C-alpha cells in the first residue's frame, strides 16, 4: 500500500502546482523508508515549502502532554516553525496573518482513531481558518491504525466542545484522518477547499501491522499500536484521580492509584462481562505525572482478541468498578483540562454529563454504557458520504 505522503512526493503538481506551501507535521509524518515529510518536501524541486506548523508535542515531538509549544526555527531545514499549541484556545489555530504566507496548507500526521487525540482537532481548526482566508487544505491520508470497522462511544452535548472533542463523533470513530476531514468539511459545514491524497491499498479491516508501515510514536505516550487499541476507553482515566499509566513503560495499558487493591479490582472487572480482554493485578510507580514516585496498586489490560474487544466499554467498566469499590477515594478531575476548567474533565471526554452522574449514583455498567453511547445522530447520518475506502 502507499500512503498519501508517498503519492504526493511522487507527483506533487496535481495537488500543489506552484503554490506556496505550509506543512502541519510531527514525528509520525514519515514514509515507509523513515524519511520525514519536512525533509522530503523541503528537498523536492517542485515544492515551495515556506513554513511549518507544530501541533501538540511539536513538529519534532519533544514536548509532553499539555505542555505548551513555542515558535522556533526547524534545526534541520531552517524553516520557521509556528506553534499550534500555545497558552490559549486561540493559539491552537493558525492566524490569518500566518496563512497569508501560503496558498496551500498540507496536513500529514498519523492519527490513532480516537476522538480525544488532538491532531484531528488541529486539522479541523486549520480548515476553519483556511476557509476564511481562501487557503486550500491538502490532507495526506494515512491508515486508521485500529481499523475502520469498529465504532464505539457516543456524541457530544452542545456547550461541551473542546480540544479533545470539537464535533460529535464517537470516541472510536473508525475513520482515517482524510475521511474525518471530509466529514468535518461537509457535515459540520467548515466549507474549505479540500483535497485528500488517498492511501492506496488500505482496507477497513486492516490494523496497523497489516499495512507493512513502520510505527513511529505520534505522541510521547503512544509508544505502540497496542496503546492505540486501548486508548479510546482508557483516555477516560485522564478525567479522574486514577493514573492512566503515564510515567510507566505501558501508558494506558497500566492503570492504578495508591488506594487501589489490584486483586480486588481485577476480580470485580472479571464479573463485568467484557469480551476480548483480561486483566492482571500488579503494582506501578510512575516516574512523572499522577502519583510520581508513589507505589500504586494497579492492573494491566491484556487485549486477547482485538475484534471483540470494546475499548470504550472497558474504560467505562473500570470507572464503574473503582467508584463501587473505593467510593470515598475515587474522584473526578476538576483542574484545567485542555483549556477548560468550567466543567469536569470527564464530561469533556464523554461528551455526556449523565455518564458521570450515573456512575456517581452507583448505576451498573449496562446502564452507564447505554447513556454513554447515545447522541451520534449526525455522525450516523453523515459518515457514509465521507468514507473513502
C-alpha positions as CSV (number, residue, x, y, z in Angstrom):
1,X,0.0,0.0,0.0
2,X,1.0,3.6,-0.4
3,X,0.2,6.5,2.0
4,X,-0.8,10.0,0.9
5,X,2.7,11.4,1.5
6,X,4.3,8.9,-0.8
7,X,1.8,9.6,-3.5
8,X,2.2,13.4,-3.1
9,X,6.0,13.3,-3.3
10,X,5.8,11.1,-6.4
11,X,3.9,13.9,-8.3
12,X,3.1,17.0,-6.3
13,X,2.0,19.1,-9.2
14,X,-1.6,17.7,-9.3
15,X,-2.2,18.8,-5.7
16,X,0.2,21.7,-5.1
17,X,1.1,23.2,-8.5
18,X,3.4,26.1,-8.0
19,X,1.8,27.1,-4.7
20,X,3.5,28.4,-1.6
21,X,3.1,25.5,1.0
22,X,2.7,25.3,4.7
23,X,3.0,21.9,6.4
24,X,1.4,20.7,9.7
25,X,3.6,17.7,10.8
26,X,5.0,15.8,13.7
27,X,7.4,12.9,14.1
28,X,4.9,10.4,12.6
29,X,5.0,12.3,9.3
30,X,7.3,9.7,7.6
31,X,7.2,7.4,4.6
32,X,8.0,3.7,4.8
33,X,11.7,4.4,4.5
34,X,11.5,6.6,7.6
35,X,12.1,9.8,5.6
36,X,10.3,12.7,7.2
37,X,7.7,14.8,5.3
38,X,9.5,18.1,6.2
39,X,12.8,16.8,4.6
40,X,11.1,15.3,1.6
41,X,9.1,18.4,0.7
42,X,11.9,20.8,1.5
43,X,14.2,19.0,-0.8
44,X,11.7,18.4,-3.6
45,X,12.4,20.6,-6.6
46,X,8.7,21.1,-7.4
47,X,7.6,22.0,-3.8
48,X,7.9,25.5,-2.4
49,X,7.7,24.8,1.3
50,X,7.6,28.1,3.2
51,X,6.7,27.3,6.8
52,X,6.0,24.5,9.3
53,X,3.2,24.3,11.9
54,X,3.7,22.3,15.1
55,X,0.7,20.7,16.8
56,X,0.6,19.4,20.4
57,X,4.1,17.9,21.2
58,X,5.7,19.9,18.4
59,X,7.0,19.2,14.9
60,X,9.8,17.0,16.3
61,X,7.6,15.7,19.2
62,X,9.7,16.6,22.2
63,X,7.0,18.1,24.5
64,X,4.9,16.1,26.9
65,X,1.1,16.1,27.0
66,X,-0.5,19.5,27.7
67,X,2.9,21.2,27.7
68,X,2.8,24.4,25.6
69,X,4.9,24.6,22.5
70,X,6.6,27.9,21.3
71,X,7.5,29.2,17.9
72,X,11.0,28.3,16.8
73,X,13.2,27.5,13.7
74,X,13.5,24.0,12.5
75,X,17.1,22.9,13.2
76,X,17.3,20.7,10.0
77,X,15.8,22.9,7.3
78,X,15.9,26.4,8.9
79,X,12.2,26.9,8.1
80,X,10.1,28.9,10.6
81,X,8.2,26.5,12.9
82,X,4.9,28.1,14.2
83,X,3.2,26.7,17.2
84,X,-0.4,25.4,17.2
85,X,-0.3,24.6,20.9
86,X,0.2,27.7,22.9
87,X,-1.3,29.1,26.2
88,X,-4.9,29.9,24.9
89,X,-7.5,28.2,22.8
90,X,-7.0,30.7,20.1
91,X,-3.3,29.6,19.9
92,X,-4.5,26.2,18.6
93,X,-5.3,27.7,15.2
94,X,-3.0,29.4,12.7
95,X,-3.7,33.2,12.4
96,X,-4.9,34.7,9.2
97,X,-1.6,36.6,9.0
98,X,0.4,33.4,9.2
99,X,-1.7,31.8,6.4
100,X,-1.2,34.9,4.3
101,X,2.2,33.5,3.5
102,X,0.9,30.3,1.9
103,X,-1.5,29.2,-0.7
104,X,-1.9,25.6,0.4
105,X,-1.7,24.1,3.8
106,X,-0.7,20.4,3.9
107,X,-1.6,18.2,6.9
108,X,0.3,15.0,7.4
109,X,0.0,13.3,10.8
110,X,-0.7,9.8,11.9
111,X,-4.0,9.7,13.9
112,X,-4.8,6.9,16.3
113,X,-8.6,6.6,15.7
114,X,-9.8,8.2,18.8
115,X,-11.9,11.4,19.2
116,X,-9.7,12.8,22.0
117,X,-6.5,12.6,20.1
118,X,-5.9,16.3,19.4
119,X,-4.3,16.2,15.9
120,X,-7.6,15.8,14.1
121,X,-8.9,18.8,16.1
122,X,-5.8,20.8,15.0
123,X,-6.6,19.8,11.4
124,X,-10.2,21.0,11.8
125,X,-9.1,24.3,13.3
126,X,-6.7,24.8,10.4
127,X,-9.5,24.1,8.0
128,X,-11.7,26.7,9.6
129,X,-9.1,29.4,9.3
130,X,-8.2,28.3,5.8
131,X,-11.9,28.6,4.7
132,X,-11.9,32.2,5.9
133,X,-8.6,33.0,4.2
134,X,-9.2,31.2,0.9
135,X,-6.3,28.8,1.5
136,X,-6.6,25.3,0.1
137,X,-6.1,22.4,2.5
138,X,-4.5,19.1,1.4
139,X,-4.7,16.2,3.8
140,X,-2.2,13.4,3.2
141,X,-4.1,10.4,4.3
142,X,-2.8,7.5,6.5
143,X,-4.4,4.3,7.8
144,X,-6.5,4.3,10.9
145,X,-4.2,2.1,13.0
146,X,-7.0,0.4,14.9
147,X,-9.1,-0.4,11.9
148,X,-12.1,1.2,10.2
149,X,-14.9,-1.2,11.1
150,X,-15.3,-0.8,14.8
151,X,-17.1,2.2,16.1
152,X,-17.5,2.8,19.9
153,X,-18.9,5.6,22.0
154,X,-21.3,8.5,22.0
155,X,-21.8,12.1,20.9
156,X,-21.1,15.5,22.3
157,X,-23.6,17.7,24.1
158,X,-23.8,21.3,22.9
159,X,-21.6,23.5,25.0
160,X,-19.1,20.8,25.8
161,X,-17.0,21.3,22.6
162,X,-13.3,21.3,23.5
163,X,-9.9,20.5,22.0
164,X,-10.5,16.7,22.6
165,X,-13.9,16.9,21.0
166,X,-14.8,19.6,18.6
167,X,-17.5,17.7,16.9
168,X,-20.0,14.9,18.0
169,X,-18.2,11.9,16.5
170,X,-17.8,8.7,18.6
171,X,-14.8,8.2,20.8
172,X,-13.7,5.4,18.4
173,X,-14.8,6.7,15.1
174,X,-13.4,4.2,12.6
175,X,-12.3,6.8,10.1
176,X,-9.0,7.9,8.6
177,X,-7.9,11.4,9.1
178,X,-8.7,12.2,5.5
179,X,-12.2,10.8,6.0
180,X,-12.6,12.9,9.1
181,X,-11.6,16.0,7.1
182,X,-14.3,15.3,4.6
183,X,-16.8,14.7,7.4
184,X,-15.9,18.0,9.1
185,X,-16.0,19.9,5.9
186,X,-19.4,18.5,4.8
187,X,-21.5,17.5,7.8
188,X,-20.2,20.3,10.1
189,X,-20.0,22.9,7.3
190,X,-16.4,24.1,7.5
191,X,-16.5,24.6,3.8
192,X,-12.8,25.0,2.9
193,X,-11.3,24.0,-0.4
194,X,-10.2,20.5,0.5
195,X,-8.2,17.7,-1.3
196,X,-7.4,14.4,0.3
197,X,-4.5,12.5,-1.1
198,X,-5.8,9.0,-0.6
199,X,-4.0,5.9,0.6
200,X,-3.8,3.1,-1.9
201,X,-4.4,-0.5,-0.8
202,X,-5.8,0.2,2.7
203,X,-8.8,-1.9,3.8
204,X,-11.1,-1.1,6.6
205,X,-10.4,-4.4,8.2
206,X,-6.7,-3.7,8.5
207,X,-4.9,-2.9,11.7
208,X,-1.6,-1.1,11.5
209,X,0.5,-4.2,11.4
210,X,-1.3,-5.3,8.3
211,X,0.0,-2.2,6.4
212,X,3.7,-3.0,6.4
213,X,4.4,0.6,7.6
214,X,6.8,1.4,10.4
215,X,5.2,2.7,13.6
216,X,6.6,5.9,14.9
217,X,5.2,7.3,18.2
218,X,2.8,10.0,17.1
219,X,3.0,11.4,20.7
220,X,5.2,10.6,23.7
221,X,2.7,8.4,25.4
222,X,1.5,6.4,22.4
223,X,4.5,4.0,22.1
224,X,2.8,1.1,20.4
225,X,-0.2,0.0,18.4
226,X,-1.3,-1.8,21.5
227,X,-1.5,1.6,23.2
228,X,-3.8,2.9,20.4
229,X,-6.1,-0.1,20.7
230,X,-6.9,0.6,24.4
231,X,-6.8,4.4,24.2
232,X,-10.4,5.1,23.2
233,X,-11.5,3.8,26.5
234,X,-8.5,4.3,28.8
235,X,-8.2,8.0,28.0
236,X,-11.2,8.4,30.2
237,X,-9.0,8.0,33.2
238,X,-7.4,11.4,32.4
239,X,-10.7,12.8,33.8
240,X,-10.2,11.1,37.2
241,X,-7.6,10.9,40.0
242,X,-6.5,7.4,38.7
243,X,-3.2,7.1,37.0
244,X,-3.6,6.2,33.3
245,X,-0.1,4.9,33.3
246,X,1.8,8.0,32.2
247,X,5.3,7.7,33.7
248,X,5.3,3.9,33.2
249,X,6.5,1.9,30.2
250,X,3.0,0.9,29.2
251,X,0.8,4.1,29.4
252,X,-3.0,3.4,29.1
253,X,-2.4,-0.3,29.5
254,X,-1.3,0.1,33.1
255,X,-3.5,2.0,35.5
256,X,-3.9,2.4,39.2
257,X,-3.7,4.6,42.3
258,X,-2.3,4.3,45.9
259,X,-5.7,3.4,47.3
260,X,-6.4,0.6,44.8
261,X,-6.0,-3.1,45.6
262,X,-5.2,-4.6,42.2
263,X,-6.6,-8.1,43.1
264,X,-9.9,-6.7,44.2
265,X,-10.2,-4.6,41.1
266,X,-9.3,-7.5,38.7
267,X,-11.9,-9.7,40.4
268,X,-14.6,-7.0,40.0
269,X,-13.7,-6.5,36.4
270,X,-13.9,-10.2,35.7
271,X,-17.6,-10.0,36.5
272,X,-18.2,-7.2,34.1
273,X,-18.9,-9.4,31.0
274,X,-16.2,-7.7,28.9
275,X,-15.1,-9.7,25.8
276,X,-11.7,-10.0,24.3
277,X,-9.8,-8.7,27.3
278,X,-8.2,-9.9,30.5
279,X,-6.7,-8.0,33.5
280,X,-3.6,-8.8,35.6
281,X,-3.1,-7.3,39.1
282,X,0.2,-5.6,39.6
283,X,1.9,-2.5,41.1
284,X,3.2,0.6,39.4
285,X,5.4,3.5,40.5
286,X,5.0,6.3,37.9
287,X,8.1,8.4,37.3
288,X,6.1,11.5,36.3
289,X,2.5,12.8,36.2
290,X,0.0,11.4,38.7
291,X,1.5,9.8,41.8
292,X,5.0,10.2,40.6
293,X,7.3,8.2,42.8
294,X,4.4,6.6,44.7
295,X,3.6,2.9,44.8
296,X,0.2,2.3,43.3
297,X,-2.0,-0.8,43.3
298,X,-2.7,-1.4,39.7
299,X,-3.8,-3.6,36.9
300,X,-2.7,-4.2,33.3
301,X,-5.1,-4.6,30.4
302,X,-4.3,-7.6,28.1
303,X,-6.2,-7.5,24.9
304,X,-6.9,-11.1,23.9
305,X,-9.0,-10.5,20.8
306,X,-8.9,-7.1,19.1
307,X,-12.0,-7.7,17.1
308,X,-14.2,-8.4,20.1
309,X,-12.5,-6.0,22.5
310,X,-14.6,-2.9,23.2
311,X,-12.1,-0.3,24.4
312,X,-14.7,2.4,25.4
313,X,-16.8,-0.1,27.3
314,X,-13.7,-1.3,29.1
315,X,-12.8,2.3,30.2
316,X,-16.3,2.8,31.5
317,X,-16.2,-0.6,33.3
318,X,-13.0,0.5,35.1
319,X,-14.7,3.7,36.3
320,X,-17.8,1.9,37.5
321,X,-15.7,-0.7,39.3
322,X,-13.4,1.8,41.0
323,X,-16.2,4.0,42.1
324,X,-18.0,1.0,43.6
325,X,-15.0,-0.4,45.4
326,X,-13.4,2.9,46.6
327,X,-16.2,5.5,46.6
328,X,-14.5,7.8,49.1
329,X,-11.1,7.7,47.4
330,X,-12.1,7.9,43.8
331,X,-12.7,11.4,42.4
332,X,-13.2,13.3,39.2
333,X,-10.6,15.8,37.9
334,X,-11.6,19.4,38.5
335,X,-8.4,21.1,37.4
336,X,-7.9,22.8,34.0
337,X,-8.1,20.2,31.2
338,X,-7.4,21.1,27.6
339,X,-8.2,24.8,28.1
340,X,-11.4,24.4,30.1
341,X,-12.0,24.4,33.8
342,X,-15.7,25.3,33.8
343,X,-16.9,21.7,33.7
344,X,-15.4,18.4,34.9
345,X,-12.8,16.9,32.5
346,X,-14.7,13.6,32.3
347,X,-17.7,15.5,30.8
348,X,-15.4,16.8,28.1
349,X,-14.2,13.3,27.4
350,X,-17.5,11.5,27.4
351,X,-19.4,14.5,26.0
352,X,-22.5,13.4,28.0
353,X,-22.6,14.7,31.7
354,X,-25.1,12.0,32.6
355,X,-22.4,9.4,32.3
356,X,-20.6,11.0,35.3
357,X,-23.9,11.4,37.2
358,X,-24.9,7.7,36.6
359,X,-21.5,6.5,37.9
360,X,-21.8,8.7,41.0
361,X,-25.3,7.3,41.6
362,X,-23.9,3.7,41.6
363,X,-25.6,2.7,38.3
364,X,-24.5,-0.6,36.8
365,X,-22.3,-0.9,33.8
366,X,-25.1,-1.7,31.4
367,X,-27.0,1.4,32.4
368,X,-23.9,3.6,32.1
369,X,-23.0,2.1,28.8
370,X,-26.4,2.9,27.4
371,X,-26.2,6.5,28.4
372,X,-22.6,6.9,27.1
373,X,-23.3,5.6,23.6
374,X,-26.1,8.0,22.6
375,X,-26.1,11.2,20.7
376,X,-24.5,10.1,17.4
377,X,-27.4,11.0,15.1
378,X,-25.4,13.5,12.9
379,X,-22.4,11.2,12.6
380,X,-24.6,8.2,11.8
381,X,-26.4,10.1,9.0
382,X,-23.2,11.7,7.6
383,X,-20.4,9.1,7.9
384,X,-21.1,7.1,4.7
385,X,-20.8,10.2,2.5
386,X,-17.4,11.0,3.9
387,X,-15.9,7.5,3.6
388,X,-13.2,6.9,1.0
389,X,-12.3,3.2,1.5
